[in-house]
């Protein structure tokens, strides 16, 4: 079942990222992300209050677990902040493949923690991770000129974000979700992401950009991709409870490949031979992981 939940998460995140393109271009990444995260936080809060989930976790014996969860998800919020900065100052075609390779670190942390998988599964994980990195690489050099210092700092921020993503997802799957369930870590994560976004917006406050106005179509699209993103997180966390954290995380990280394929289908964006080879590697990797 970990394979199924991991793939569900990948499809949810892939569609969410694909649908987020128009709102982010229309009203800006900061505003679109803020609305999406706030919408998800509101839905999760209503659910947790009505279901009694939040009340059941308000127990003195869980104080240490709450503290640990807050620290881990604050690390995830820091990873989000570093990713925002990496995209801002670096070259997107370089930093996105780096951050999407966070599953490498999850696998390393899981191995260091004593996890043992079959040889074929390790091969499948390696193929899937390499495929994800290759498929997100650009087909041609960007016409935009970037200064060398910005490229280097962007790559450093991207590597740091990838490392922190890897650790926070691994720790969430192995220590937080088993105690706090699948929903509460997402709720805390929304708070941390909004805080990271506020810091990033403050950092960018002197840069003016012209964006369009909100309308009901943009609002509906934001709520749709926010719901898909939230559903993907739930599937990812449920997968952590029923199977291997490494397998779920690696398969869930295929979201970037799904987004590229959706862009090919709906926008007519052509894939290079390297990207088609990456798709094949990913499919072979999924098969090997499931053996």
N, C-alpha and C positions, 0 to 999 in steps of 0.2 A: 504493500500500500504506500510505502514511502515514495516509490517511483510515480505513482498516480498523483499524489498530493504535490510532489515537486513539479510535475508537468502542468497541473492545474494552476499552480502559482506562477509558473513561467508564462502561460497563456494570459493570465490575468494581468501581470505586469507588462507583458508585451503589448497587449491591446491598450492598456492604460497609457503607456509611453507614446504609442502611436496616436491616440486620440488627443493627447495633451499638446501636440504640435501646434494646432490652430489656435487654441486659447492663449498659449504662451507667446505666439507671434502677434496676436491681436492686442492683448492687454499687458504683456510683459511677464517674464518668468516669475518675478517676485510676487506680483499681485495674484496671478493664476495659482501659484503654489500655496500662497497664504489662504486663499478662498477654499481650495481643495482640502488642505490640511484642517482648516477650521470646520468645514462641513463634516469630514470624517470624525473629528474629535467630538462634535455635537452628537452624531449618530451613536458613536460608541458610548458616550456618557449616558444618553437616554437608555440604551440597552443595559448598561451595567447597573443603573439605578432601578430600572423596572424588574430586572432579573434577580436582583439581590447579590449580584457578583461582587460589587464594590463593598457592600456591607459585610459579606462573608469573609472578606480579606482584611477587614479592620479589626484585627486581633493582636493583642500585645505580643503574642508569641511569634508573629510574623514580622516584627519590626526589623529584624536583621535582613529578612528576605526582601522587604521593601527598600531598604538601604542599598542592598546589592543590586536590585533591579534598577534603581534610580542611577547608580553609578554606571552600570553597563549601558543603559539606554542614553545616558548623557554622553558616553563615548560614541554611540551611534549618531547622536546629534552633532558632535564635533566632527565626525566623518562627513556628515551632510554639509557642514560649513566648509570643510576643506574641499569638498567636491565643487561647491558653488564657486569658491575662489579659484580652483584649478581651471574650471571652464571659463571663468572671467579673464584670467591673466594668461592662460596657456592656449594651446591649439586644441580645439575640441576633438579633432580627428585622432589626436594622440592621447589625450587624457581620458576620453571615454573608454577605449579598450583597456587602459590600465585599471581604471576603477571597476570595470566589469569583471576583472580577473580576481575579485575578492575571494572567490571559491577556492583558489589556490591556498590562501592562508587558512581558510576553514578546514581544508583537508589536512594541512600541516598541524594545526592545533589539535585536531581529532586524533591524528596518529600519535602525537606527543602525549595525548591523554590515554593512550592504550588501545584505541580502536583498531580492529583487525578486519580487513575485507579480503575477498578473493582476489587473486592476481588479475583476472579478467576485469573485475570492477575497477581496480586501480588504473588499468589501461583505458577503460571506458571513460573514467573521470578525466584523465589526462587529455584524451582526444576531445572531449566536450569542452574543456577549458580552453585548449588551443583553438578550437573552432570558434568559440565565442570571441576571442581576441581577434582572429583573422577576419571574421565576417564584419566587424565594426570598423575595419580599416578602410580609408578612402580609396576610391578607384583612381583618382588623379590628385595631383598636388593642389592645395588650396591657393586661390589667387590672392588671398589676403596675406599681407606681409606681417610677420611677427618678430619682435625683437628677441634676440637670443636669451637675454636674461629672463624675459617673460616665459619663454618656452621651458627653460630649466626649472624655474620656480613652479610653473604649472605642473611639470612632471613630478617634482618633489611632493607637491601638495596632493597629486593624484595617487602616488604610491602610498603616502601616509593615509589618505582616505581609504584606499583599498585594504591596507593593513588593519585599520580600525574597524572597517566594515566586517572584515573577516573575524576579528576577535569578538566584536559585539554580537554578531549573528551566532557564532559558535557558543558563546557563553549564554546567550538567550536560549538557544536550543537545548543545551545540556544542563543548565542550572535554573534559569528563570521560568521557562514554560512549565516544567514538571511541578513547580510549586504554585505558580500564580495563574496557570491556565493559558489558553491561546489568545484571549481577548485583552486582558489587562496589560501585557507588555506592549501591545499595539497602541493602547490608550496613552500609556506613559510616553511611548515613542513619538506620538503626535505632539505632545507638549514640548519635548526636547527639539523636535524639528522646527516648530514654530519659533522657539527661542533662537535656534541657529539662524533661521531665516531673518529674524529681527536684527541680529548682529550683522548679518551680511547686508541687509538693507541700509543699516546705519553706516557701514563701511562704504557703500556706494552712493551715499546721499548727495554728493556733489556732482554726480554724473546725471545729466538730463537726457531723457530719451522720450521720443514722441510715440505714444501708443494710442490705439483706439479706445472707445468707451465700452463699458460693459453693456450687453443686451441680453435678452432672455435666452437666445440661442447659445451664446457663449456660456452663460450661467448653467444651462442644462448640460452642455458638453463637459464643463468642469465637474459638475456633480456626477456625471456618468463615469468619467475616468477616475475620479476620486473613489467611487464605489468599487470599481474594478480593482484599483490599487489596494483598497482595504480588504476586499475579498481574497486577493492574492496573498496578503500578509496572513490572513486567517488560515488559508490552505497551507501555507508554508509552516506555520506554527503547529497546526494539527499534524502535519507530516513529521515534525520533530517528536511528537508524542508517540507515534506508532512505528517509527523506523530510524534509520541512520541519519544523523544530522548532516554528515558529509554528502550522502547521496541526495537527500532532499535539497540541500543548498546548491549543489552543482547543477542539478536539473532545473532548479528555480532560476539560476543565473543565465539560463538560455533565453531569458526574456528579450535581451538585446538582439539575438538572432531572429526571434519572431517578429520584432519591430521592423527589422530590415526587410524580411520577407513580405510583411504587410505593405510596406512602402512600395515594394516591387509590384504587388498585386493591384493596389488601389491608385498609386501615383505613377505607375509605369517607370519607376526608378530601376535602371538596369544593374544587374549584379555582374561583377567581374568573374573571370574564371577562378581566381583565388577565393572569392566569396562563395561560389558554388561548391568548390572543394571543401570549404569550411562547413557548409551545410551537410555535405556527405559525412565529414568527420563527426559532426554533432550527432547525426542519426546513428552512425555506427557506435558512437560512445554511449548513446541511450540504450541501444540493444545490449551492449556488453554490461552496462550497469545493472540491467534487469535480469541477466542470466544467473 
